[in-house]
Structures are given as C-alpha cells and as structure tokens.
Amino acid sequence: MAMEDDALDVEALASRYAGAAKVERIAHVAHLVRGRNQQEAFRLALEEARAGTNTTSYVDLVGQANERGWKEFQVDSEWVEATDRKAQQKQEKLERELAGYKTNLIKESIRMGHTDLGEFFYERGDYMDAFRSYVRTRDYCTTGKHVLWTCLGATKAALAMGNAQHAISYVQKGEAVPDLANEPVVQAKFNAAAGLAQLMLREYGMAARRFCAVHPDLAQDPSWLVSPQDAAVYGALCALAFFGREEMRKRCIENVQFAQVLEHVPEIREMLHGMFCNQHAQGLEILDRLMPMLKLDKYLEEHLDTLQREIRRCALVSYTLPFSTLRLASVAKAFRTDIAGIEAELAGLIGDGQVLARIDSAHKILYARRSDRRRLVFAQALANGRAQLEECESALLRSSLQRHDVCVRPSLSHLQDSQHFSCP
C-alpha cells in the first residue's frame, strides 16, 4: 500500500547502503511512497544502478518509474549497450583467464579466478551464477581466510536469491573456521546474514540472538545486505516479541556490543529500554509512531504485524504478572485502549494459558490464579521422602545380598577365555 510521509528523508535512508543493496532497498521504498519522496527514491536508485553494471535492474527501474507517471526518467540506451558490451568482454576475459589457470594447475590463481567471476556475476545481478562461482572456490582454498571469503560470498549470493537455508548453511561453515576469531567484520557479517535468514524463515527468537551479537564494525561495509541500523531494529523487535526477561537483560540491556549498535537508532533504543523497565505505554507509543517507517523496509515489512502483535502480548503478560487483583480500567489506560478491547485481549491470553487469571466481567476486575504454595511444599516434601525411602530400601537390599553371598559370578568358561587371551 502506498503511503505519503513528509518526515521521510529518502537520501538519509539511502546513505546507509551502497551497491546492489542500495538499489534494491531504495527501489522497494519507491514502490511504497508517493509524491516527492517517490520521485527522489527513483532518482537515487537509478543513480546507484548506473554506477554499477546491472543493466537489467536499471531498465526495470525506469519502466517502473514511468508506470507511476515519472516520465523524466528515460532509458539511456547508449549507456546500456556500452555497459553490456563491456560486461560481455570482461566475462570472456575472466573465463579465458580461469581456463588458463586450470591448465597450469595453479590453485591460488584458480580460486581468484572463480572469485572474480562470482563478483562479476553478483554485480550484474546474476545471483545464481555468482553463487556457483563462489562455491567452486572451496576446492582451491589453502588458508582459513580463503574459506571465510568463500562462505561470505556464497552467503551474500544466497540471500540475494532469497534462499535462506543455503545462507545459514554457509554461515555455519564459515563459523567453523578458527581464523574467524581474528576477523570481527566478517563475524559481524555472518551474524547479520544469519539473522536475516532466520527472519526470512520466521524463526524470530533465533534471529534476535543473531542480531544482538552483531559487532558495530559492520558499518565498515555499506554494501552488505544489512546495515547496523537494520541490525538494531530487527534485533530489538524480535527480542521484544520472543525473549524472556532474563534473556532480554543478558543479550540486549547489558550487552555492550549491541548497545553500540543501538546508538544508530535512538528511538529503538528508547523503546527497548522502556519496555524492559515496564513502561509499556511509552514503548508501544514509540512503536506505533515508527510503524510507517518500518513498513518501508524490504525484509521487515511482511513480519511487522506478527512482531507488533507478539510485542503487545508480551507486554500484557509482563504487566499483569505482579498483581493478584487488577482493574481492567487501569490496564486499558496503560495500554491506551478501551476496557472492552483490553478485556478481549486478556480473555484471549487466558484462553491460551499465557495469563493465569480469571476476569470478573461484571466489575471489570482481573483476578490472578495463585497456586497454593503450602500444598505444593507439602507435596514436594512427601515426594522427596518417598524417593529417599526407596533409596534406603535399595541400599539395605544390596547389603543383605552381599552379606549372604548372593552374588552373580563369571562362569568357568568365561574365566578360561579370559586366561587364554590375557598377556603372559
């Protein structure tokens, strides 16, 4: 659905990325905004496309802009033909060089030849051939760093194709390389890529753990598919929706590394800390305010409704937990809704077993169902007593058997076999 947002700074959004990542993300924004913002988004995406060699993407973008009434954008046929011609010549040269390396059996040169072809195909938007070229370098790697670059390239191409499973597979292969400990930027890219792949697979808890482990050095490569701002947003939203309080404290609040990543998006940081400190109304208000901007994200858009619903659910559960009796009016006020709405939400949570309580619909009061601690303590004591009694009876039985020489001894044939095979 298209939207108009005068507060949107398309140029600031585009500055986070470079290369193919910038083209794809800004082109996605152009499909969702209107007016001046849409024109600016198409302009920035086309400028970045012309800075590369992906002529197919460039022509498609011009067509999309024309369909939306922006006739000032026209295909530069001369540039397209010249770029395609140069690309064809470069591809033939790279393939010819690679064939020569294979003839001479120079492993390092063969690896570099496949890598160069992979980069060439990736820039041209041919992600399948790029993936194949990156994967072929694996047989010619001679150091751990070579394996890291192979896995990084394969992961990048797999995500560009939308194949999350392949991306996760090559991230895991890369993380098994001991040299990764000396490469914080590569490690940050692996965590960001794995988090994005888990997000695509709707495994939000695992995605949150990955994004919360992203190193701030990710900002050194704006051409990567995920920027530090993206990692902060994705990680915070997934964590709020699927982390327990203890895991939230450990991985988000007290994690100095993730705190540095959160510095890139102050509003997300404020929302995260507010929700953790039980300032649910403030946190949900920030989330509602950010929703129009978040919906412009290519990878997050389809997950926002689920994440927003789960964040609100977790907030409601957390809010009601300390109370034995709670007026629905106070809950409705805290969550900025009416009593009928909050009653329906709480009824759903009670039905799912997430809130142990019952609702007095006549007086609009929520009563928590507290377990009988005294009864539980007595039951546990009796169970411990029975277990100890069984252990004592077993020990007495064993002692009696030993005293009366009721033992299982090895047979004569077994003893003879043991002597036969024993060393002299």
C-alpha positions in Angstrom: 0.0 0.0 0.0 1.4 3.4 -1.0 2.0 6.0 1.7 2.9 9.6 2.0 5.3 10.7 4.7 6.7 14.2 4.7 9.0 13.3 7.5 10.8 10.7 5.4 14.3 11.5 4.4 14.9 9.2 1.5 18.5 10.4 1.0 19.4 9.7 4.6 17.9 6.3 4.3 19.8 5.6 1.1 23.1 6.7 2.7 23.2 3.5 4.9 23.8 1.3 1.8 25.8 1.0 -1.3 25.8 -1.1 -4.5 23.1 -3.7 -5.1 21.8 -3.4 -1.5 21.1 0.3 -2.0 19.4 -0.2 -5.3 17.1 -2.9 -4.1 16.1 -1.2 -0.8 15.5 2.2 -2.3 13.6 0.7 -5.2 11.4 -1.0 -2.6 10.8 2.3 -0.9 9.9 3.9 -4.2 7.0 1.4 -4.6 5.5 2.4 -1.2 5.7 6.2 -1.0 4.2 8.9 -3.1 4.9 12.3 -4.4 8.2 14.0 -4.0 9.6 11.0 -1.9 8.8 8.6 -4.7 10.5 10.7 -7.3 13.6 11.1 -5.0 13.7 7.4 -4.3 13.6 6.5 -8.0 16.3 9.1 -8.8 18.6 7.7 -6.1 18.0 4.1 -7.1 18.7 4.9 -10.8 21.8 6.8 -10.0 23.2 3.9 -8.0 22.2 1.4 -10.7 24.1 3.5 -13.3 27.1 3.4 -11.1 27.2 -0.4 -11.4 26.8 -2.8 -14.3 23.3 -4.4 -13.7 21.6 -3.0 -16.8 18.6 -5.3 -16.3 17.8 -3.7 -12.9 18.3 -0.2 -14.4 15.9 -0.8 -17.3 13.3 -2.3 -15.0 13.5 0.7 -12.6 13.0 3.2 -15.4 9.9 1.2 -16.5 8.5 1.2 -13.0 9.1 4.9 -12.7 7.4 5.6 -16.0 4.4 3.5 -14.9 3.9 5.8 -11.9 4.0 8.9 -14.0 7.6 10.0 -13.7 8.3 10.4 -17.4 11.5 12.4 -16.8 13.3 9.1 -16.2 14.2 7.6 -19.6 16.4 4.6 -20.5 19.9 5.7 -21.6 20.2 3.2 -24.5 23.8 4.1 -25.3 24.9 3.5 -21.7 23.0 0.2 -21.6 24.6 -1.0 -24.8 28.1 0.1 -23.8 27.8 -1.4 -20.4 26.5 -4.8 -21.8 29.3 -4.8 -24.4 32.0 -4.1 -21.7 30.5 -6.7 -19.4 30.5 -9.3 -22.2 34.1 -8.6 -22.9 35.0 -8.7 -19.2 33.2 -12.0 -18.8 35.0 -13.6 -21.7 38.3 -12.3 -20.4 37.7 -13.7 -16.9 36.6 -17.1 -18.3 39.6 -17.2 -20.6 42.0 -16.4 -17.7 40.3 -19.0 -15.5 40.8 -21.7 -18.2 44.5 -20.8 -18.4 44.8 -21.1 -14.6 43.2 -24.5 -14.7 45.6 -25.6 -17.4 48.6 -24.5 -15.3 47.1 -26.1 -12.2 47.8 -23.0 -10.0 45.3 -23.4 -7.1 45.5 -19.8 -5.8 45.0 -18.4 -9.3 42.1 -20.7 -9.9 40.5 -19.6 -6.6 40.9 -16.0 -7.5 39.5 -16.6 -11.0 36.3 -18.1 -9.6 36.1 -15.3 -7.0 36.4 -12.6 -9.7 33.7 -14.4 -11.7 31.5 -14.5 -8.7 31.9 -10.8 -8.1 31.3 -10.1 -11.7 28.0 -12.1 -11.8 26.9 -10.5 -8.5 27.3 -7.0 -9.8 25.4 -8.0 -12.9 22.5 -9.3 -10.8 23.1 -12.9 -11.9 23.0 -14.3 -8.3 22.7 -17.9 -9.3 25.9 -17.9 -11.3 27.5 -15.8 -8.6 26.6 -18.4 -6.0 28.0 -21.2 -8.2 31.3 -19.4 -8.7 31.7 -18.6 -5.0 31.1 -22.3 -4.1 33.6 -23.5 -6.7 36.4 -21.6 -4.9 36.0 -24.0 -1.9 38.1 -26.7 -3.6 41.0 -24.3 -4.1 41.2 -22.7 -0.7 44.6 -23.1 1.0 44.1 -20.9 4.2 41.3 -20.4 6.7 40.9 -16.8 5.4 40.2 -18.1 1.9 37.4 -20.4 3.3 35.9 -17.4 5.1 35.7 -15.3 1.9 34.2 -18.3 0.1 31.5 -18.7 2.7 30.9 -14.9 2.8 30.4 -14.7 -0.9 28.1 -17.8 -1.0 26.1 -16.4 1.8 25.7 -13.0 0.1 24.6 -14.6 -3.1 22.2 -17.0 -1.4 20.4 -14.1 0.5 20.2 -12.1 -2.8 18.4 -15.1 -4.3 16.1 -15.4 -1.3 17.5 -18.8 -0.3 17.7 -18.6 3.5 18.6 -22.2 4.0 21.7 -22.0 1.8 22.7 -18.8 3.5 22.5 -20.4 7.0 24.4 -23.4 5.8 27.4 -21.3 4.6 27.3 -19.1 7.7 27.7 -22.3 9.8 30.6 -23.5 7.6 32.3 -20.1 7.9 31.9 -20.0 11.7 33.6 -23.4 11.9 36.9 -21.8 10.6 39.3 -21.0 13.5 40.6 -17.8 11.7 37.1 -16.2 12.2 38.2 -15.0 15.7 40.6 -12.6 14.1 38.1 -11.1 11.7 35.4 -9.1 13.6 34.0 -7.5 10.4 33.5 -11.0 8.8 32.0 -12.3 12.0 29.6 -9.3 12.1 28.6 -10.0 8.5 27.9 -13.7 9.3 25.7 -12.8 12.3 23.8 -10.2 10.3 23.3 -12.6 7.4 22.2 -15.5 9.7 19.8 -13.1 11.5 18.3 -12.0 8.2 18.0 -15.6 7.0 16.3 -16.6 10.3 14.0 -13.6 9.9 13.0 -14.7 6.4 12.2 -18.2 7.8 10.1 -16.6 10.6 12.4 -18.0 13.3 12.3 -14.8 15.3 13.9 -15.9 18.5 17.0 -17.2 16.7 17.1 -14.1 14.5 17.1 -11.9 17.6 20.1 -13.8 19.1 22.0 -13.3 15.9 21.2 -9.6 15.5 22.1 -9.0 19.2 25.5 -10.5 18.5 26.3 -8.1 15.6 29.5 -6.1 16.0 29.5 -2.4 15.4 32.2 -2.9 12.8 29.5 -3.9 10.4 29.3 -0.3 9.4 32.6 -0.6 7.6 30.9 -2.2 4.6 27.8 -0.4 3.5 27.4 -2.8 0.5 26.4 -5.6 2.8 22.7 -6.5 2.8 22.2 -5.5 6.5 23.3 -2.1 8.0 24.0 -1.5 11.7 20.7 0.4 11.8 18.9 -2.7 10.4 20.5 -5.0 12.9 19.4 -2.7 15.7 15.8 -2.5 14.5 15.4 -6.2 13.6 17.2 -7.4 16.8 15.2 -5.1 19.2 11.8 -6.0 17.6 12.4 -9.8 17.6 13.8 -9.7 21.1 10.8 -7.8 22.5 8.5 -10.3 20.8 10.2 -13.5 21.8 12.7 -13.1 24.6 12.0 -13.8 28.2 13.0 -11.1 30.7 16.3 -12.7 31.7 17.4 -13.3 28.1 16.4 -9.7 27.3 18.6 -8.4 30.1 21.6 -10.5 29.1 21.5 -10.2 25.3 20.1 -6.6 24.9 20.3 -4.4 28.0 23.7 -5.5 29.4 25.3 -6.3 26.0 27.8 -3.5 25.5 28.4 -4.5 21.9 24.7 -4.4 21.0 24.3 -1.1 22.9 26.8 0.4 20.4 24.7 -0.9 17.5 21.5 0.6 19.1 23.2 4.0 19.2 22.5 4.2 15.5 18.7 4.2 16.2 18.0 6.2 19.4 14.2 5.7 19.2 14.5 1.9 19.0 16.9 2.0 22.0 14.4 4.2 23.9 11.6 1.7 23.1 13.6 -1.3 24.1 14.7 0.1 27.5 11.2 1.5 28.1 9.6 -1.9 27.6 12.2 -3.6 29.7 11.5 -1.1 32.6 7.8 -1.9 32.3 7.0 1.5 30.7 4.7 -0.3 28.2 2.6 2.6 27.2 5.6 4.6 26.2 7.2 1.7 24.4 4.1 0.9 22.4 3.6 4.5 21.5 7.1 4.7 20.1 6.4 1.5 18.1 3.2 2.9 16.7 4.9 6.1 15.7 7.7 4.2 13.9 5.4 1.7 12.1 5.1 3.8 8.8 8.9 4.0 8.5 9.4 0.3 9.4 6.9 -0.7 6.7 9.3 0.7 4.1 11.9 -2.0 5.0 12.1 -4.6 2.3 12.8 -7.5 4.6 10.8 -6.4 7.7 7.5 -5.4 6.1 5.8 -8.8 5.9 6.8 -9.6 9.5 5.7 -6.4 11.2 2.1 -7.3 12.0 3.3 -10.6 13.7 6.0 -8.8 15.7 3.8 -6.0 16.8 1.1 -8.4 18.0 3.7 -10.5 19.9 5.3 -7.4 21.4 1.9 -6.3 22.7 1.2 -9.8 24.0 4.4 -10.0 25.9 3.8 -6.5 27.4 0.4 -7.5 28.6 1.7 -10.7 30.2 4.5 -8.8 31.9 2.2 -6.1 33.1 -0.3 -8.4 34.8 2.2 -10.8 36.3 3.0 -9.0 39.6 -0.7 -8.4 40.5 -3.2 -10.6 42.3 -6.1 -8.2 41.6 -6.1 -5.7 38.8 -8.8 -3.3 37.5 -9.3 -3.5 33.7 -9.6 0.3 33.6 -6.0 0.7 34.8 -4.8 -1.8 32.2 -6.7 -0.1 29.5 -5.3 3.2 30.5 -1.7 1.9 30.5 -2.1 0.3 27.0 -4.1 3.3 25.6 -7.2 1.4 24.7 -10.8 0.9 26.0 -12.0 -1.5 28.6 -13.8 -3.7 26.1 -10.7 -4.0 24.0 -8.4 -4.9 26.8 -10.9 -7.4 28.2 -11.0 -9.2 24.8 -7.2 -9.2 24.7 -6.8 -10.6 28.2 -9.5 -13.2 27.6 -7.5 -14.5 24.6 -4.3 -14.7 26.7 -6.2 -16.5 29.5 -7.6 -19.0 26.9 -4.1 -19.6 25.6 -2.8 -20.2 29.1 -0.4 -17.3 28.9 -2.1 -15.4 31.7 -3.2 -17.4 34.8 -6.2 -15.4 35.8 -9.9 -15.0 35.5 -12.0 -12.0 34.7 -14.9 -10.6 36.7 -16.9 -9.2 33.7 -19.5 -7.5 35.9 -17.0 -5.5 38.0 -14.2 -5.4 35.3 -11.6 -6.9 37.6 -8.8 -9.4 36.8 -8.1 -12.0 39.5 -4.9 -13.9 39.3 -5.0 -17.6 39.9 -2.3 -18.2 42.5 -1.2 -21.7 43.3 -1.5 -23.0 46.9 2.2 -22.7 47.9 1.6 -24.5 51.2 0.1 -27.5 49.5 2.9 -27.6 46.9 5.5 -27.6 49.6 3.9 -30.5 51.4 3.5 -32.4 48.2 7.2 -31.9 47.4 8.3 -32.9 50.9 6.3 -36.1 50.6 7.7 -36.9 47.2 11.3 -36.3 48.5 10.5 -38.6 51.4 9.3 -41.4 49.2 12.4 -41.1 47.0 14.7 -41.3 50.0 12.9 -44.3 51.4 13.3 -46.1 48.1 17.0 -45.4 48.1 17.4 -46.7 51.6 15.5 -49.9 50.8 17.7 -50.4 47.8 20.9 -49.9 49.8 19.6 -52.4 52.5 18.8 -55.0 49.9 22.2 -54.7 48.3 23.9 -55.0 51.8 21.8 -58.1 52.6 22.7 -59.8 49.3 26.4 -59.2 49.9 26.2 -60.5 53.5 24.5 -63.7 52.4 27.0 -64.1 49.4 24.2 -63.9 46.8 26.3 -62.6 44.0 26.5 -63.2 40.3 30.0 -64.5 39.4 31.5 -65.1 36.0 31.2 -68.6 34.6 34.1 -71.1 34.3 34.2 -70.9 30.5 34.4 -67.1 30.8 37.3 -67.3 33.2 39.1 -69.8 30.9 38.6 -67.5 27.9 39.9 -64.5 29.9 43.1 -66.5 30.8 43.6 -67.6 27.2 43.5 -64.0 25.9 45.4 -62.5 28.8 49.0 -61.4 28.3 51.8 -63.6 29.8 
